[in-house]
Amino acid sequence: MLSGPLSRRAPIATLFDLDGTLVDTVPFILAAVRHAFEGYGAAPSDDAWRAGIGTPLRSQLAQFARCPEDVEPLLARYREFWIAHHDRMTRPFPGAVETVASLAARGHPIGVVTAKTEEGALRTLRHIGVLPFMGAIVGADTCARCKPDPEPVLVALARLEREPADALLVGDSAHDVAAALAAGVRAIGVSWGVSDRASLERAGAERVVDDLREIVALAGAGRTG
């Protein structure tokens, strides 16, 4: 017979998408795309580009380039703009820094799963002041596959030493929801990103929040078993 108090399950892991979820960067991304395609010919419309946000940049560019050889020059022009204007055009959504800090104070392991490169994610997280809270940063160059594949979610959980049943993922796109569900992780949508509420719900999000601070309560109620 066991003696002593029953052990309490560890706080669940909370994973976040970055662009459109923690940081208000969609207008910045669209400006960088317009710069990349300036003088090239027909640029993708904002709606066409928004539909692919959350997937790797190189893959998105390849969809709109006239030939495969044009992808790297377009990528270079995009990154030129991104590097020059990042700090001016990147800001956290209301409640983002507070939410991450609150989760960390409650013992939740925190990670980011993004279509940015790790280097780009590090710069953004450092800029908004939440990098010290991050126990895992998984970018487009971290593993072989990207969202909506579950691999980056599972890599982040391995680094945080949590099982899928003890985690949730917060994101703004159907790609985020698909990756979470494929990994066996709870999927929470946000209402201000690239996918609207109806799209996130159709994708399978268990809830769509209107304020990031709601995530603290959802994570706190998220222990299973």
N, C-alpha and C positions, 0 to 999 in steps of 0.2 A: 504493500500500500504506500502511495506517495505521501510524503509529509511536507508541510510548509505551504506557502501560498502558491496558487496556480500562476504559471508564467503568462505574461501578457504578450500577445503577438506584436512583433515589431511594426512601427509605422510603415505604411505602404509607400512605395516609390511613386513619385509624381514626375512624369515626363512632359516636356513642352515642345511643341513646334516653336520656331523662332519668328520668322517674318509673317506678319499678319496675325500673330497670336500674342507674343510678348512685346514685339516692337512694331511701331506704325511705320512700315517701310514700303508698303505697296506703291504709293506715289513715287518714291525714290526709285524703286525697281523699274517702273514704267518709264521714268525719265532716262534711266540708264539704257533701256532698250531702244528708246528713240534716238539716243546719241549713237548707239552701236550701229543702227541702220541708216543714219543720216548719210545721204549721198549714195546709198547702196541700191536704192530702188524702193519698191513697195515694202513698207515696214508692217509687221503684224499689228492688228488693231489692239487697243487696250484690252478689250474683252477676250480676244483670242489668246493674248499673253496671260491674262489673269487665270484662264482656265488651266494653264499648266504650271502655275506657281505651286511650289511644293515638290516639284520634280527637278532633277539636276539641270543646271543652266546650260551646259553643253548640249544635252539632249533637246532642250527647248529650242536652242538656236538652230540645231540641225533640221528641225521641222520647217524653218522659214528660210534657210539658206538656199541659194540657187544650186549649189553643188557642195559636196563634202569639203572641198579645199577652202571654202569660204568661212567655215565654222571658226577656225582659230583666229583669223583676223577680226571677225565679229566679236568673239570672246575677249580679245585684247582691248578692243574699243569699249566694250561694256565695263571691263575691269578698270580701265583708265578713268572712266567717269565715276565708278563706285569708290575707288580709292580717294579721288580728289574731293568728293562731296559727302563721304560717309558720315562724318561727325556732325555736319550741319543738317543733314537730312534724316538722321536716325534718332528716334526718340521712343521711350517706352510708352505703351498704352497706360491709361490711368489705372492705378492699382497693381501694375505688374511688379514693380520692385517691392512694394509692400507685401504682396502675395508670396513671392519667392522667399523673402526674409521670414515671414510668418511660418511658412512650411518648414523651413530649415530650423527655426526655433523650436518647433514641435517634434523634431527628430526625423522628418521625412527625407529620405534620400531623393535628390533632385537631379534630373538630367535634361539635356536638350537633344532632340532628334530633328535634324534640319537637312534641307537640300543644299545649304551653303557648304563650302569647304570648311574643314575644321579651322583653318586660319581665319576665314571670314567670320565664322561664328565666335571665335575667341575675341576678335576685335569688337564685334557688336556687344557681346556680353560684358566685356571690360568697360566699354564706353557707357553703358547704362548702369553699371555698378553692381551687377549680380554675379560676376564670374566667381567670386570666392564661395558662393553657395553651391556651385555645380560639381557634382560628383562624377558626371559622365557627359561628354560632348561627342556626339556621333554625327558626322557630316557626310556629304556626298562622296568624299574620298576616304572614308573610314573603312568601309567594307565593300564587298563586290556588288551588292544590290542596294537600291534606295527605295524609299516609300513610293508606291503603296505596298511594296514587298515587306514582309515582317522582319527581315534580317536586321535592319538598323535598330528596331525596337528591342529585339532580343539581345543584340550586342550591348545596348545601353543597360538593360536589366542585369546582364551578366556582370558588368562593371559595378553596378550598384548592389549586387548580391541579393537580388529579389527575384521571385518567381512571377510569371505573368499574372497569376491569380492575386498577387499582392501589389498591383500597380494600376495606375490609370495614365492615359495620355490625353493631353489637351491640345487641340489644334483647330485651325480655321478652315481646313479644306477636306473634301471627300477623300483625298489621298491619305490624310492623317487618320481618318476614321477607318479606312480600309486596312491600313498597316496595323493599327491597334487591334482590330478584331481578328485579323489573320494571326497575330501573335498571341491571342488569348487575353488581351488587356482591355480594361474598361475604356471606352471612347467617349470623351467629353468634347463637345464643339463650343466654339465661341461665335457670337452673332455679328462680329464686326469685320470679319476677314473676307477672303476671296469667294467662299461658298455661302449662300444664304441659309437661313434656318431650315427651310424645307429640304434643301439638298443634303444638308448634314443629317437630318432626321431620316431621309430616305436611305442614306448610306449606312445607317445603323447606330448613330450616336445615341447613347442612352439619355443624354440631356444636352441642351444648348444653353449656355449661360450668357447673361448680359453684362456681367461684371466679373473680372478675374478673381475678386476677393471671395466669390462663392466657392472657389476651388478649395479653399482651406477647410470648409465644413465638409465638402464632398470627400476629400482625402481623409479627413478624420473619421468619417463614417464608413470608410472603405475596407476595413479589415474583414477578412472572410474566415469562416471556420469557428 
